[in-house]
């Protein structure tokens, strides 16, 4: 009975509604090791966009659900409503709700944190005004954190750190957004950056002062700027796990983009020898193991798509032909830019034993259909859930893949159509 109660206390139960997410949603776990391994949970929605799941959790962790961040603890019973397009409108009830509600207003690191993609400085304030405005935002966020009930001490520690590191990220991001607002040339932006770095240095140093604590690797904004903490504090004053993390991330970011190339396998050995702890050695070995199934010559994992009429089309339907896959989405700028090159290649090889398939991972089928009405394509246009590509470890698009006529992988991380390397690869298959 004691063992049973202990196990039950680890179970997290979630249910609710996810609007504008599609039919399947990947909820990523925010611990540094599991982020590097791209692990998390797949949530399947019913026809009313409702879901209900339970899973075991050993310790409190952040999760990313669309544009919302959740903080879940073992034993949480949480009901939620999240709209992908309106993260601030999320609703939470039940145990763990207060932490999740607080996180709705979390600054977005890629938008310059408190800069809000430049909104904070759109009137071109002076450096002193920038610092004053930032101080006001820091104070408001810390007050909100203090007044939010039912938060653990660990959560309060992490979120206070998020405010400080977010402030540093704001100042790091200043030049990029200010240059855009001021419409500066590259040379003018360089001059501004030198001045800004000098003017903001004392403030940044203050915001990074606690950056040697490994707990902060659970924060997205800290992971983005942890190198700056190492440079400021010195390696001796930073937890070794943070240094190991940065080296591991450098290696695995290349793995995500290019797969397990022979050059990267050699670099793996070098990196493993540099790491002092075992944790990230294990992460590296597990990550590379995942990619073994995507090496050249391996049987291509099956894929299923839908055409405009809702009819199923499978990758195996094209066995006997060389297949070139373009995984894209209408909201992806680089994807849209590569499309004309993809179409041009398809036209060039139209009389050969090869099929070019453009696979959209748009969650909004109508948006995809409207886009194709305005931008007609000659290649086969299909759509599917991103989770269908789980075996292919797609963590960024556009992604191009080539399969031979036997259904074997030629290159699951092929060059883009704008790169002559893709055409050269295609020729080797024909």
N, C-alpha and C positions, 0 to 999 in steps of 0.2 A: 504493500500500500504506500509506503514511504517513497519507493522508487517511482511508482505511478504518479504521485503528486508532484514529484520533482520534475518529471518529464512534462506533465501538463502545464506546469508553470512557465515552460519555455515556449509554449505555443502562442503564436500571434494570429489573431483572427481579423481579417479585413473584409469588408463588404461595402458596396456603394455603387455609384454611377460615374462613368468616365465619358465626358462629352467631347466630340471631335477628335477622338483618338484612333479610330479605325476599329477593327474587330479583335485584334490581338495587340497587346501592349507589353513591352519589355520594361520591367522595373529593375533598374540596376542597383546593386548594393554599393554603398559609398565607402567601405573600408579600403585602404590603399592597395592591399594585396588582391582583393576581389575585383577592384576596378581595373587593375593591370591585367587580370585574367578575364575581364569582361563578363563577370558572373552576375546573376540576378534571378528574377522570376518572370515567367511568361504568364500574363493575365488574359484570359479569354472572356470576351464580353458576349452577352446574349443579344437578342434583337432589340432590346430596350437599353442597351449599353450598360447593363448591370453586371455585377460580378460578385463572387464570394470565394475567398481562398483562406487556407490556414497553412502555416508553415512553422518550423521550429527555428528559434533564434537563441543563441547562447548569450549574447550580450547586446546592449543598446547599440543601434547602428543607424546611420543615415541611409536613405534610399532616394533615388531620383525617379519620379513618376511624371513624365512629360516635362513641363516647366516648373513643376512643384517639387519641393524637397520635403520628405517625411523623416521624422525621427521616431523610430520604433524600438520598444523595449520588450523583453520576454514577458508574455502574459497579456499584452495589450489586446483590447477588444475595441476596434475602431471602425466607425462608419464614416464614409466620406463622399464628397461630390467634388470632382475636379473637371474644369473645362480647359482643354489644351490651349485655347486661344486667350483665356482670361485666368491666369494663375492666381491673381489676387482675389478672385471670387470664390476660391475653394472653401468648402465647409467641412468641418470635422466634429464628430461627437463621440464620446466614449473615452476610455482610458488612453492617454497619449495625445488627446486632441489639442491641449494647450500648446505643446511644443510644435505641433504641425501648423497650428494657426499662426504662431509667432513667425515661423519660417516662410509664410506666404509673402512677407515683405523683405525677404532676404535679398541683398544687392546681388546683381548678376555680374560675376567677374569678367566675363567676355565683353560686357558693356561698359567696362571701366568702373565697376562697383558703384560707388556713390555718384559718379559722373552721370550715370543713367544714359549712356551712349551720347554724352555731350550736353544733355539737357541742363545740367547744373552750371555750365559755362557758356551757354548760347549767347549771352549778352557781353561776352569778352571781358570778364572781370579782371582786376589786377591780381598779382600773386597773393597779396595780403587778403584780398576778398575771397580768393579761392580757399585759403587756409581757414578763414573765419567761417565760411559756409560749410566747410568740411567739419569743423569743430561742432557746429550746430547739429549736423546730421549724426555725428558720433554721439553727442549728448542725447539726442532724441531716441536713437536706437538703444542705447544703454538704459535709458529710462524705461523704455518699453520692455526690455528684457527683465529689469528689476521688478516691474509691476505685473508681469505675467505669472500667474499662479501655477502650482503643481509641476515645477521643473526641478530636475535633479541637479545636484551640485556639479556633476560632470557636464551636463548640458549647458549650464550657465558658464562654466569655464570655457568650453569650446566656443560658445556663441560670443562671449566677450572677446575671445581671440579672433573670431571672424570679423568683428567690428574693426579691430586694430589692423588686421592684415588687409581687410577691405579698404581701409583708409590709405594704407601704403600703396595698394594696387591703384587706387584713385589717382594718386600723385604720379605713379609710374606711367599711367595711361594719359596723363594730361596733354603731353605734346601731340600725340596722335589726334586727339579730338580737337584740340585748339587749332592745330594746323589746318584741319579740315574746315573749321568754322571761319578761320581767317583767310582761307584759300591761299596758303603759303606754298612757295616752291620748295623743292627738296632741300636746297641750300638754306633757305630761310628757316625751314623746319629744324635743320641741324643746329642752327644758331640758337633758336628758341629752346631746343632740348638742353643745350649746354647751360643756358641761363636758368632754366627750370630745375635742372638737377642740383645746381648750386643753391638755389633759393629754397628748395624743398628738402634738402639733405637732412637737416636737423629733425624735421618732423618725421621723415621716413625712418630715420634711425630710432626714434622714440617708438614708432608703431611696430617696428620689427624686434624690439628688445627681448620679447619672450619667445622668439622664433626658434629656440633650440629644443623645444619640447616635442617629442615624437607624437604625442596625442593629437597635435594639430594636423597631422597628415590625413585626418578624417575630414578636413575641410577643403573644398574645391579651391577656394581662393588661396589658401596657404600652399597647396600643391603647385599652383601657378607661379608662386614667388619664392618658394623655399630656397632656391639657389641664392637669392639675394640675402636671405638670412644666414646662409653658410658663409657668404663673402663678408658680411658685416661682422658676424660673431666669431668667425674662425672655426675650423673643423673640430678643434678641441672642446669648444663650448656648444656643440650641436650633437644631439643624440646620433650615434653611429647608424642607426636604422634609417635616419633621414638621408644620410649620404648614400647608403646602400640603395635606398629607394630611387634617388635621382639617377644613379648608374643603371639600375634595372629599367627604369622608365625610358631612358635613352635607347637602350637595346631593343626593348619591346615595341617602341614606337616605329622602329624600322621594320620589325616583324609584321606589324599591322599593315604597313604600306606595301611591303614587298614579298611577304612570305618568308619561308626558311631557305633563303638563297645560300649557296656554298660559302660566300663571303661572310654572311651573317652567322653561319654556324661556327666559323672560325672566330668571329668577334665574341660569340657566346662564351667560348673557352676563356678568352682574355678577361671578360667581365666577371665570370664566376671566380676567377683567381683574385680579382680585386675586392670582392665582397668579404666582409668580416663576419657577418652573421649568417645563419642558415636559412632564415625565413625567406629572403628574396632569392636565394639559390634555388629553393624549392619552387618559388613562383616562376622563375625562368625555365626550369626543367619542365614544369607542367604546361607552360605556355607553348614551348617548342613542340611538346608532345601532341598538343592539339592540332598543330599544323602539318603533322606527318601525313594525314589523310588527304592533304591538298597538294602533295608533291606531284610533279610531272609523272605520268604513267599510271596514277591511281584511278580507279573507277570513279567517275563523277557521281556524287550523291544526287539522288533524284530531286527534281524540282517541279512544282506545279503552279501554273499561272491561269489567268482568265483573260479572254479577249473582250472586246467591247460588248459583245452579246452575252457575256457571262459564261461562255463555254470553256471547259477546262482544256488546257494545253500543257503537255508535259515535256520536259527536256528529252526524255527517252523517245518521244515521237519523232525526233529528228536524227535518230541513230542511222548511220549510213552517210551522213553529211558532216562536214566540218561545221561547227557552230561557234559564232562569236556573240557573246552576251554583253549588253550594255545595261548596267544596273544604275538607274537614275531616278530623279523626281522633279516635278515641275518647279518646286521651290528652291532647287539647288542651282545656283548661278554657274559654277564650273561645269555641271552636267549639261546645261543648256548650251554652253559655249562649245562643248565637244560634239554635240549632236550633228552639226553640218559635216564635220569630218567623218563621223560614223556613217552618215547617209552617202557621202562621197565614196567611201570604201565599198559600201554595199552595191552601189551602182557599178563600180569598176569590176566587181566579181559576180555580177548578176547572172552570167551564163556559166558559172562554175558550180561545182558540187559543194556549195557552202550556204549557210543560212545565217543572217544577221537578225538578232532578236533584241529589241529594246524593252527592258522590263522595268516598269515604274513601281516604286514602293510608296506612292502617294496613299495616304490614309483616306483621302477624299476622292472617290471615284469620279464624281461629277466634275471636280476641278480638273482632273486629268483629261476627261472627255472634252471639256471646253477648251483646254489648252491645245489639244490635237486638232480641234476644229479650226482654230486660228493658225496653227502651225502644222499643216499636213506633212506626213512622213511617208516614205516609200517602203521603209522596213516594217516588219511585223511589230505591232505595238501591243504589249501585254501588261498586266498589272497583277500584283500580289502583295501580301503582307510581308513586311520586312523580316518577320520571324521565320518565314519559309526558308530564308537563307542562313539559318543558324549554323548548319554544317560548314558553310563557306566563310564563316567568321568575318562578315562584312561589318566594319565599324566606321566606314566613311564612304561617301560616294562623290563622284562617279567611280564605279569599279567595273573593270573589263576582264572578261574571261574567255579563254579559247579551249574548245574540246575537239578531239579528232573524230573521225567517222566511226570509230569503235566505241565511242562513249567514254573515252579516257581523258583525263585532264592533260592538257598541253601546258597551259599556264593559267592558274587561278588568280594571278596578280599581273595580268598583261598590261603593257604600256597603253597609254591613251591613243585614240585614233589620230590625234595631231602629231604624234611621235612616229617617225618612220619605222621604228622598231616593231610596231604592231603589224604593219604590212609585211615586213620581212618574216615575222613569225607565221603569219597566215600562209605565205608562199611555201614555207617549209612543211606545211601540212597537206598541201595539194599535190 
